[in-house]
């Protein structure tokens, strides 16, 4: 994989062709252009104005190794060590899931509820990169947000993100929500939001290598014989910790919306709704205490 020269327009053509073994033609070119823009701050407009722009030797090496990682199915977000979410740039690595557009929709959904409670107390269970907690904190600077996760390495990423984004009204804690001894503050939260692991083990066969080989299994998978383990546990703990009139909101596996609604209603939550995402799939469940 030796590039013909250091002219960027030629490099884009060359590396796009290299990536076609793994990606579609359009996706391959887009990925190369993303690398060049992110690494060297050179976008399409700059190349139109200066088509002879070239990279130096160290820049060539950086691009070369990034392309090599992409050819091994490594997600570009991990190659770049960052991704955009809710208008903010988050650091990500393979200790945390890559934030999805659907989860961005969840932030928008709960923000409608929070717009009437700008000084709310909020818990984000399974915070990962901190994308939900930090985005809510950024939208509602007078709120108080707690982000919980069992993974210390994920919490390190979340703390780094809150610092880099200068968001000061969110605090992160190590907490294993599945531990029966772990409880949340009584009658404390206006909102508990969670995007817990919800991909069943049997779904692995349909998943792509860029997910299976790089994203943390701890944050993805649940056993086939108990796929609602996180929802059931969080619902039971939320009963005592959410204030009257407060909201519980989940991102879900599209197959289990009705069951999760039933669990919430059985625990005493009202107005339980299943909401669809932009792809018209059941993706969120909300309920009020």
Secondary structure, DSSP 8 states (H G I E B T S, - for coil): ---S-SBHHHHHHHHHHHHTTTS-HHHHHHHHHHHHHHHH---HHHHHH-TT-B--HHHHHHHHHHHHHHHTT--HHHHHTEEEETTEEEE--TTS----HHHHHHHHHHHHHHTT-TT-EEEEES-TTSHHHHHHHHH-TTSEEEEEES-HHHHHHHHHHHHHTT--SEEEEE--TT-TT----TT-EEEEEE----EEGGGGGGS-HHHHTTS-GGGTEE-GGGTTHHHHHHHHHHHHHEEEEEEEEEE--GGGHHHHHHHHHHTT-EEEEEEE-TTS-EEEEEEE-
